[in-house]
Amino acid sequence: MGKKILLYVAAVMTFSSCCGGKKECCEKKECCKKEEVSCVKSCCAKDSLVFDNASFYTDGKFNVEVGKDAIIRLMKRYNYPITDKTRDQLWVSDYGTGRFTEVGLAAIMYANDTKDFYMLQDMFLLPNQMLPEHWHEKPESELPAKMEGWLVRNGLSYIVGEGEDNLAAFPEIKIPDAHTGGVTVKNAVKTLPGEFVPLNRKFAHHWQIAGPEGAIITEVANVHCNEAVRHQVKSINDNFLGK
């Protein structure tokens, strides 16, 4: 009898530790609302971050707000700081592919100084989601061509650019059909939290794809200009440039 009581106490303490004692942490699980011991494990489990692509579309059109909902889930999974401004700051796109779970991106641009030439943004990729292949041309203005690098904060991202084709070493990387025509650069760097990968040169093609738990990535650069971005897939390029 004493052993059962100790197990019960330990389970309740685990519940409190995982959920801060708040029943709403698992609001969809009635047993967790009641703090039943049998539900503690599932209540404390991380969000599986499984998404149905169809849920992101309303009458065939990408629903940006649903996209933001998914990114907020990703943020919460990794304890990313969420403020009352976060949702409005989020830029989310499926690049017109109709396959947001496969090809897309969300980002928050924290700084993009076109006078002193520095930029800082965080990028968010859902599980196995691909940021399409692109490059940055010299803007028509006095701005320089973009030079950048990426620091993975959470999850896993395969950062791919110029160099020897080593994709065969990463059979887990699957180029989505939505990225029509595949890719032209195939040198992948498996990048874990705390690791930084710079672009090897200005104008180089590059792309990324997240691991099975998604990725949060900090991008640093000299400056960003939307009009100078070019995508390998014409339909994606036209969508991004509003053509």
C-alpha positions as CSV (number, residue, x, y, z in Angstrom):
1,M,0.0,0.0,0.0
2,G,2.8,2.4,0.9
3,K,4.5,1.7,-2.4
4,K,1.3,2.6,-4.4
5,I,1.1,5.9,-2.4
6,L,4.7,6.8,-3.2
7,L,4.1,6.0,-6.9
8,Y,1.0,8.2,-6.9
9,V,2.8,11.1,-5.3
10,A,5.7,10.8,-7.7
11,A,3.3,10.8,-10.6
12,V,1.5,13.9,-9.4
13,M,4.8,15.7,-8.8
14,T,5.8,14.8,-12.4
15,F,2.5,16.3,-13.6
16,S,3.2,19.5,-11.7
17,S,6.8,19.6,-13.0
18,C,5.8,19.1,-16.6
19,C,2.7,21.2,-16.6
20,G,3.3,23.8,-13.9
21,G,0.3,22.5,-12.1
22,K,-2.0,23.8,-14.9
23,K,-4.7,21.5,-16.0
24,E,-5.1,23.4,-19.3
25,C,-1.7,22.1,-20.5
26,C,-3.5,19.2,-21.9
27,E,-6.9,20.7,-22.5
28,K,-7.9,18.0,-25.0
29,K,-7.3,15.2,-22.5
30,E,-10.1,14.9,-19.9
31,C,-8.0,12.6,-17.7
32,C,-5.3,15.3,-17.5
33,K,-7.7,17.9,-16.5
34,K,-8.4,15.8,-13.5
35,E,-4.7,15.1,-13.0
36,E,-5.2,11.3,-13.1
37,V,-2.0,9.5,-12.7
38,S,-2.5,7.3,-15.7
39,C,-2.4,10.3,-18.0
40,V,0.6,12.0,-16.6
41,K,3.0,10.5,-19.1
42,S,0.9,11.5,-22.2
43,C,0.2,14.9,-20.7
44,C,3.9,15.7,-20.3
45,A,4.8,14.3,-23.7
46,K,5.9,16.9,-26.3
47,D,3.6,17.9,-29.2
48,S,4.2,15.5,-32.0
49,L,4.0,18.3,-34.6
50,V,2.1,16.2,-37.1
51,F,0.2,18.3,-39.7
52,D,-2.3,17.5,-42.4
53,N,-1.5,19.6,-45.5
54,A,-5.2,20.0,-46.3
55,S,-5.8,21.8,-43.0
56,F,-3.8,24.8,-44.3
57,Y,-6.1,25.5,-47.2
58,T,-9.5,27.1,-47.3
59,D,-11.3,26.8,-50.7
60,G,-8.0,26.0,-52.2
61,K,-6.2,29.1,-50.9
62,F,-3.4,29.0,-48.3
63,N,-4.7,30.1,-44.9
64,V,-2.0,32.3,-43.4
65,E,-3.6,32.2,-39.9
66,V,-3.6,28.4,-39.8
67,G,0.0,28.5,-41.0
68,K,0.8,30.8,-38.1
69,D,-1.0,28.5,-35.7
70,A,1.4,25.7,-36.7
71,I,4.4,27.9,-36.2
72,I,3.2,28.9,-32.8
73,R,3.0,25.2,-31.9
74,L,6.6,24.8,-33.2
75,M,7.7,27.7,-31.0
76,K,6.0,26.3,-27.9
77,R,7.6,22.9,-28.5
78,Y,11.0,24.6,-28.2
79,N,10.2,27.2,-25.6
80,Y,10.8,30.0,-28.1
81,P,9.9,33.4,-26.6
82,I,6.4,34.4,-27.6
83,T,5.2,37.9,-27.0
84,D,2.0,39.8,-27.8
85,K,3.7,40.9,-31.0
86,T,4.9,37.5,-32.3
87,R,1.9,36.5,-34.3
88,D,1.8,39.8,-36.2
89,Q,5.5,39.7,-36.8
90,L,5.3,36.3,-38.5
91,W,5.6,36.1,-42.2
92,V,4.3,32.7,-43.5
93,S,4.2,31.4,-47.1
94,D,3.7,28.2,-49.1
95,Y,5.3,29.9,-52.1
96,G,2.1,29.1,-54.1
97,T,2.9,25.4,-54.1
98,G,-0.3,24.3,-52.3
99,R,1.9,22.0,-50.3
100,F,2.8,24.0,-47.2
101,T,3.9,20.9,-45.1
102,E,6.5,20.1,-47.8
103,V,7.6,23.5,-49.2
104,G,7.3,26.7,-47.2
105,L,8.8,29.0,-44.6
106,A,7.9,31.2,-41.7
107,A,10.1,34.0,-40.5
108,I,10.4,37.0,-38.2
109,M,12.6,39.8,-39.5
110,Y,14.0,41.5,-36.3
111,A,16.3,43.9,-38.1
112,N,17.1,44.8,-41.7
113,D,19.1,48.0,-41.7
114,T,19.5,49.3,-45.3
115,K,21.8,52.2,-44.1
116,D,24.4,50.3,-42.2
117,F,23.8,47.0,-43.9
118,Y,23.0,44.4,-41.2
119,M,20.1,42.0,-40.9
120,L,18.8,39.5,-38.3
121,Q,15.9,37.2,-38.6
122,D,14.6,33.9,-37.2
123,M,13.3,31.2,-39.6
124,F,10.9,28.4,-38.7
125,L,10.6,25.2,-40.6
126,L,8.0,22.5,-39.9
127,P,9.0,18.9,-39.8
128,N,10.6,17.9,-43.1
129,Q,9.6,21.2,-44.6
130,M,11.8,22.6,-47.4
131,L,12.9,26.2,-47.9
132,P,13.1,26.2,-51.7
133,E,16.4,26.6,-53.6
134,H,17.2,30.3,-54.2
135,W,19.9,32.8,-54.5
136,H,20.4,36.6,-54.1
137,E,21.3,38.9,-56.9
138,K,22.8,42.4,-56.6
139,P,19.9,44.8,-56.0
140,E,19.4,47.6,-58.4
141,S,19.8,50.1,-55.5
142,E,23.1,50.8,-53.7
143,L,22.5,47.8,-51.5
144,P,25.1,45.0,-51.7
145,A,24.3,41.5,-52.7
146,K,23.2,39.5,-49.7
147,M,25.8,37.5,-47.8
148,E,24.4,35.3,-45.0
149,G,24.8,32.5,-42.6
150,W,22.6,30.3,-40.4
151,L,22.7,29.3,-36.7
152,V,20.4,26.4,-35.9
153,R,18.8,27.1,-32.5
154,N,16.5,24.1,-32.2
155,G,15.8,20.9,-34.1
156,L,17.8,20.0,-37.1
157,S,18.3,21.6,-40.5
158,Y,20.1,20.3,-43.6
159,I,21.7,23.4,-45.1
160,V,22.5,22.8,-48.7
161,G,24.7,24.8,-51.1
162,E,27.5,24.6,-53.6
163,G,30.2,21.9,-53.4
164,E,30.5,18.2,-53.8
165,D,27.3,16.3,-54.2
166,N,26.9,14.3,-51.0
167,L,23.1,13.9,-50.8
168,A,23.5,10.2,-51.1
169,A,25.0,10.2,-47.6
170,F,21.6,11.6,-46.3
171,P,18.9,9.2,-47.6
172,E,16.5,10.9,-45.1
173,I,16.5,14.0,-47.3
174,K,13.5,13.8,-49.7
175,I,13.1,16.6,-52.2
176,P,9.3,17.2,-52.3
177,D,7.5,16.9,-55.6
178,A,6.2,20.4,-55.0
179,H,9.8,21.6,-55.7
180,T,9.4,21.0,-59.4
181,G,12.6,19.9,-61.2
182,G,14.5,19.1,-58.1
183,V,17.6,21.0,-57.0
184,T,20.8,22.1,-58.6
185,V,23.1,22.3,-55.6
186,K,23.6,19.2,-53.5
187,N,26.3,19.7,-50.8
188,A,24.4,19.2,-47.5
189,V,25.6,20.0,-44.0
190,K,23.6,18.3,-41.3
191,T,23.3,21.2,-38.8
192,L,22.4,20.7,-35.1
193,P,21.6,23.3,-32.4
194,G,24.5,25.6,-31.8
195,E,26.1,25.0,-35.1
196,F,26.7,27.8,-37.7
197,V,27.0,27.4,-41.4
198,P,27.8,30.4,-43.7
199,L,27.0,30.7,-47.4
200,N,30.3,29.9,-49.2
201,R,30.0,33.0,-51.5
202,K,27.7,35.7,-52.7
203,F,25.2,34.7,-55.4
204,A,25.5,31.0,-54.5
205,H,22.3,28.9,-54.8
206,H,21.2,27.4,-51.5
207,W,18.2,25.7,-49.7
208,Q,17.3,24.0,-46.5
209,I,15.2,21.2,-45.2
210,A,14.2,20.5,-41.6
211,G,14.5,17.2,-39.8
212,P,11.6,15.3,-38.4
213,E,11.2,17.6,-35.4
214,G,11.3,20.8,-37.4
215,A,13.8,23.6,-37.0
216,I,14.3,27.1,-35.6
217,I,17.2,29.0,-37.3
218,T,18.7,32.4,-36.8
219,E,19.9,34.0,-40.0
220,V,22.4,36.8,-40.0
221,A,23.3,38.8,-43.1
222,N,24.6,42.1,-44.3
223,V,21.1,43.1,-45.7
224,H,18.1,41.6,-47.3
225,C,16.2,42.8,-50.4
226,N,13.1,40.9,-51.5
227,E,13.3,42.1,-55.1
228,A,16.8,40.6,-55.4
229,V,15.7,37.1,-54.4
230,R,15.5,34.5,-57.2
231,H,14.1,31.0,-56.9
232,Q,15.2,28.0,-59.0
233,V,11.6,26.9,-59.6
234,K,9.9,29.4,-61.9
235,S,6.4,29.1,-60.4
236,I,7.9,29.7,-56.9
237,N,9.9,32.6,-58.2
238,D,6.8,34.2,-59.8
239,N,4.8,33.7,-56.6
240,F,7.4,35.3,-54.4
241,L,7.9,38.3,-56.7
242,G,4.1,38.7,-57.1
243,K,4.1,38.1,-60.8
